[in-house]
């Protein structure tokens, strides 16, 4: 990618660490339903569901704020997303962006 597009213009990291007051309502709902049956279970005990939900939120973020015609970075020519797990088992992504030179 660097050979074709040169060095990227922007770098962004997004983390699915949702033990904050801004926790996604889907996690709250998942815990509410499961705690009806198992009282000591947490949302992070569902890694596949959490990963799928995070991927969905990343897609919505990209479409709403980055890839549309009025994206916050300008016109994005290309991007690469790398998913990783932190040592605390929270999924996160790194995104590098190339934008049009005149943006």
Secondary structure, DSSP 8 states (H G I E B T S, - for coil): -HHHH-S-SEEEEEE----STT--HHHHHHHHHHHTT-TT--GGG-HHHHHHHHHHHHHHHIIIIISSTT-TTSSEEEEEEEEEE-TTS-EEEEEEEEE-TT-
